């Protein structure tokens, strides 16, 4: 019986990507009903206002400290330390925005939406763009054609996407596992770009002008002091470091959750419990991992109960894990370090589809060793 597995992905030799179908996952039709009843009776779906109040105060103090440090340091290259700190704080705000969007913080749905919209704007993103994208991911994690998080965007997550790469992207794709974390230094700019492109697109956009106004104020408040009080070169370095830290921190927190887990065929019919548990990966570490990753370390429980407040996820983990053990459902949990190794190996294996068609497969395999 499998109760807890440390996700294992081969790190040597090419691995052919396969799509999981319904017959690969025996249906657990009543699983979610049974588990959710226990979770509800245990009180784990209640709000945690005291926790989020403390988080909000901590973030306000962190911003205040960063601003004070910026003013006191003046035109010094030590400002790059402030830039890195701001990248970390903005990522923590993004975690809080994620929780508000899932209605974990406040009681009412509209109140959570308003809070999420403000917090996402603080980060420099469009809430309407991110929320639509993230909701589609939650509905169909790792499902071909339905999960936007496995669509190609510089990095290819599917072999057919990798095989179609051309030019510079082909060169990147062939070594995309090793390049994944370096590329994340540009992810902050990428998120800003997609947000602005979404808000300025021709199609209908909910709260377009509200979000454009909020983003304008956000970028003005961030960029004006930097370029006003720092030399031009130092100012660009400040923005670059802040965005790089933000991008790497965000990507390093979200990547371990699903990358390298089963890819679901587009036509597969799966029950909710199997779909969410088998495509998600938890990260060990307890309280420090929860703070570091904003609760994303409990990805299985988050996908089963997206409105569950962060402090309750650890207790829900024990309930879900025990149920999986009793019903022979694989429950994937591994260390943070091991999860990164899995992600790198998986992306490199997918990237093999973009190799030169005239390369010798045998020679290519030995090169990887």
C-alpha positions in Angstrom: 0.0 0.0 0.0 1.4 3.4 -0.9 0.8 6.1 1.7 3.6 8.5 1.0 6.0 8.6 -1.9 9.1 10.6 -2.5 8.6 11.6 -6.2 11.2 9.8 -8.3 12.1 11.1 -11.7 15.1 9.6 -13.6 18.0 12.0 -13.9 19.9 10.0 -16.5 18.9 9.1 -20.0 15.9 10.4 -22.0 12.4 9.8 -20.7 9.5 9.6 -23.1 6.7 11.8 -21.9 3.4 9.9 -21.6 -0.1 11.3 -20.9 -2.1 9.8 -18.0 -5.6 8.6 -19.0 -8.6 7.8 -16.9 -7.8 4.1 -16.8 -4.4 4.9 -15.2 -6.1 6.3 -12.2 -8.7 4.1 -10.5 -11.7 6.3 -9.7 -12.2 7.3 -6.1 -15.6 8.7 -6.6 -16.6 9.4 -3.0 -13.1 10.3 -1.7 -13.5 14.1 -1.8 -16.9 13.9 -0.1 -15.5 11.8 2.7 -12.3 13.8 3.2 -14.1 17.2 3.0 -16.6 16.1 5.7 -13.8 15.3 8.1 -12.0 18.5 7.3 -15.2 20.5 7.8 -16.1 18.8 11.1 -12.5 19.4 12.3 -13.1 23.2 11.8 -10.2 23.5 9.3 -12.3 25.7 6.8 -12.7 28.5 9.3 -10.9 31.8 8.7 -7.8 32.8 10.6 -8.0 36.6 10.9 -5.4 36.8 13.7 -2.8 35.1 11.4 -3.4 37.3 8.4 -3.5 40.4 10.6 0.0 39.6 11.9 1.2 38.9 8.3 -0.2 42.3 7.2 1.6 44.1 10.0 4.8 42.2 9.3 4.7 43.2 5.6 3.9 46.9 6.5 6.9 46.9 8.9 9.1 45.3 6.2 8.1 47.9 3.6 8.7 50.7 6.2 12.2 49.3 7.0 13.1 49.1 3.3 11.9 52.6 2.6 13.9 53.9 5.7 17.0 52.0 4.5 16.6 53.5 1.0 16.5 57.0 2.4 19.4 56.6 4.8 21.7 54.9 2.3 21.4 57.5 -0.4 23.5 57.0 -3.6 25.3 53.8 -2.4 25.7 50.5 -4.1 24.4 49.0 -0.8 21.0 50.0 -2.2 21.1 46.7 -4.0 20.5 45.0 -0.7 17.4 47.1 -0.3 16.4 46.1 -3.8 16.8 42.4 -3.0 14.8 42.8 0.2 12.0 44.5 -1.7 12.0 41.6 -4.2 11.4 39.3 -1.2 8.7 41.5 0.3 6.8 41.9 -3.0 6.8 38.1 -3.3 5.3 37.7 0.2 2.7 40.2 -0.8 2.0 38.0 -3.9 1.5 35.0 -1.6 -1.1 37.1 0.4 -2.8 38.2 -2.8 -3.0 34.5 -3.9 -4.7 33.7 -0.6 -7.1 36.6 -0.9 -8.0 35.5 -4.4 -8.9 32.1 -3.0 -11.1 33.8 -0.4 -9.0 32.5 2.5 -8.6 35.8 4.4 -11.9 37.7 4.7 -15.4 36.3 5.2 -17.1 37.7 2.0 -16.2 36.8 -1.5 -16.4 40.4 -2.9 -14.3 41.7 0.0 -11.6 39.1 -0.7 -11.7 40.0 -4.4 -11.2 43.7 -3.6 -8.3 42.9 -1.3 -6.7 40.6 -3.9 -7.0 43.2 -6.6 -5.2 45.8 -4.5 -2.5 43.4 -3.4 -1.9 42.1 -6.9 -1.6 45.7 -8.1 1.0 46.3 -5.3 3.0 43.5 -6.9 2.6 45.1 -10.3 0.3 42.6 -12.0 -3.2 42.6 -13.4 -5.7 40.8 -11.1 -8.1 40.0 -14.0 -5.4 38.4 -16.0 -3.9 36.4 -13.2 -7.2 35.3 -11.7 -8.5 33.9 -14.9 -5.3 32.1 -15.6 -5.0 30.7 -12.1 -8.6 29.5 -11.9 -8.2 27.5 -15.1 -5.1 25.9 -13.6 -6.9 24.9 -10.5 -9.8 23.4 -12.5 -7.5 21.2 -14.6 -3.9 21.0 -13.2 -1.5 19.5 -15.7 -4.2 18.8 -18.3 -3.2 19.2 -21.9 -5.0 22.1 -23.6 -6.7 23.3 -20.4 -3.9 24.2 -17.9 -2.3 27.5 -18.9 0.6 26.8 -16.6 1.9 24.1 -19.0 1.5 26.2 -22.1 4.8 27.2 -23.8 6.3 30.5 -22.7 10.0 30.4 -23.5 10.1 27.1 -21.4 8.3 24.1 -23.0 6.5 21.7 -20.6 5.3 19.3 -23.3 7.4 17.4 -25.8 5.3 18.5 -28.8 5.9 22.1 -27.8 9.6 21.5 -27.5 9.7 19.7 -30.9 8.2 22.8 -32.5 10.8 25.2 -31.1 12.9 27.1 -33.6 15.8 29.5 -33.7 16.9 30.9 -30.3 14.1 29.2 -28.5 15.3 25.8 -29.8 18.7 26.5 -28.3 17.1 27.4 -25.0 14.8 24.5 -25.0 17.5 21.9 -25.5 19.0 22.9 -22.1 15.9 24.4 -20.5 16.3 22.5 -17.3 19.7 24.0 -16.5 18.5 27.4 -17.8 15.2 27.4 -15.8 16.4 29.2 -12.7 18.6 31.7 -14.6 15.6 32.5 -16.8 13.5 33.2 -13.7 15.5 36.4 -13.2 13.4 37.8 -16.0 10.1 36.4 -14.7 9.2 39.6 -12.9 9.4 41.6 -16.1 7.5 38.8 -17.9 4.6 39.1 -15.4 4.5 42.9 -15.7 4.5 42.6 -19.5 1.7 40.0 -19.7 -0.4 42.1 -17.3 -0.1 45.3 -19.2 -0.6 43.5 -22.5 -3.8 42.0 -21.1 -5.1 45.3 -19.9 -4.4 47.1 -23.2 -5.8 44.3 -25.4 -8.9 45.0 -27.6 -11.1 42.3 -26.0 -13.3 42.9 -23.0 -11.4 43.2 -19.7 -13.0 43.3 -16.3 -12.1 46.5 -14.4 -9.7 47.5 -17.1 -9.4 51.2 -16.2 -9.3 50.5 -12.4 -6.4 48.2 -12.8 -4.6 50.4 -15.3 -4.9 53.3 -12.8 -3.7 51.2 -9.9 -0.7 49.9 -11.9 0.2 53.4 -13.0 0.2 54.6 -9.4 2.2 51.5 -8.3 4.9 51.9 -10.9 5.1 55.7 -10.2 5.6 55.1 -6.5 8.3 52.5 -7.1 10.2 54.0 -10.0 10.0 57.7 -9.3 12.1 57.7 -6.1 14.6 55.2 -7.5 15.3 57.3 -10.6 15.0 60.6 -8.8 17.5 59.9 -6.0 19.9 57.4 -7.5 22.4 57.8 -10.3 21.0 56.4 -13.6 23.2 53.3 -13.6 22.5 52.5 -10.0 18.8 53.1 -10.5 18.6 50.5 -13.4 20.7 48.1 -11.3 18.2 48.6 -8.4 15.2 47.8 -10.5 17.0 44.8 -12.1 18.0 43.3 -8.8 14.5 43.8 -7.3 12.8 42.3 -10.3 15.3 39.4 -10.5 14.8 38.5 -6.9 11.1 38.7 -7.2 11.0 36.5 -10.3 13.3 33.8 -8.9 11.5 33.7 -5.6 8.1 33.5 -7.3 9.2 30.8 -9.7 11.1 28.8 -7.1 7.9 28.8 -5.0 5.5 27.7 -7.7 7.6 25.4 -9.8 7.9 22.5 -7.3 4.1 22.1 -7.1 3.3 20.4 -10.4 6.3 20.2 -12.7 7.4 16.6 -13.2 4.0 15.3 -12.0 1.7 13.3 -14.3 0.5 15.1 -17.4 -3.2 14.4 -18.0 -4.5 13.7 -21.5 -7.0 16.3 -22.8 -9.8 13.7 -23.1 -9.3 12.0 -19.8 -12.3 11.9 -17.4 -11.1 11.9 -13.8 -12.7 12.4 -10.5 -11.8 15.6 -8.6 -9.9 13.9 -5.8 -7.6 11.8 -8.1 -7.0 14.8 -10.5 -5.9 17.1 -7.7 -3.9 14.7 -5.6 -2.0 12.9 -8.3 -0.9 16.0 -10.1 0.3 17.9 -7.0 3.5 17.6 -4.9 4.0 18.7 -1.3 7.3 20.0 0.1 8.5 18.9 3.5 9.8 21.3 6.0 6.9 22.3 8.3 6.6 25.8 9.6 9.7 27.2 7.8 8.6 25.9 4.4 5.2 27.4 5.0 6.6 30.8 5.7 9.1 30.5 2.9 6.5 29.4 0.3 3.4 31.1 1.6 1.6 27.8 2.2 2.3 26.5 -1.3 4.3 23.7 0.2 1.0 22.1 1.0 0.0 22.0 -2.6 -2.1 18.8 -2.4 -4.3 20.3 0.4 -4.4 23.7 -1.3 -5.8 22.1 -4.5 -8.4 20.1 -2.6 -9.4 23.0 -0.4 -8.4 26.2 -2.1 -10.3 28.4 0.4 -8.5 26.9 3.4 -6.4 29.4 5.4 -2.7 28.9 5.5 -2.5 28.0 9.3 -4.8 25.0 8.8 -3.0 23.3 5.9 -0.7 21.3 8.1 -3.5 19.6 10.0 -5.4 19.0 6.7 -2.3 17.3 5.4 -2.5 14.6 8.1 -6.1 13.9 7.2 -5.5 13.7 3.5 -2.4 11.6 3.8 -4.0 9.1 6.1 -7.0 8.8 3.7 -4.6 8.3 0.7 -2.7 5.6 2.7 -6.0 3.8 3.5 -7.1 3.9 -0.1 -3.8 3.2 -1.9 -3.7 6.6 -3.5 -0.1 7.9 -4.1 0.6 11.0 -2.0 3.7 12.8 -3.3 5.9 14.7 -0.9 9.5 15.5 -1.1 12.2 17.9 0.1 12.6 21.3 -1.5 16.0 20.5 -2.8 14.8 17.2 -4.4 11.8 18.9 -6.0 14.2 21.3 -7.8 16.2 18.4 -9.0 13.0 16.8 -10.3 12.0 19.9 -12.1 15.4 20.4 -13.8 15.5 16.7 -14.9 11.9 16.8 -16.2 12.5 20.0 -18.2 15.7 18.6 -19.6 14.0 15.4 -20.7 11.2 17.4 -22.4 13.9 19.6 -24.0 15.4 16.6 -25.8 12.5 16.9 -28.3 14.1 20.1 -29.5 17.5 18.5 -30.3 19.1 18.7 -33.7 17.4 15.9 -35.8 20.9 15.1 -37.2 22.3 14.5 -33.7 23.2 10.9 -32.9 20.8 9.8 -30.1 23.4 7.4 -28.5 26.0 10.1 -28.4 23.5 12.6 -27.0 22.5 10.2 -24.2 26.2 9.8 -23.2 26.7 13.5 -23.2 23.9 13.8 -20.5 25.7 11.3 -18.4 
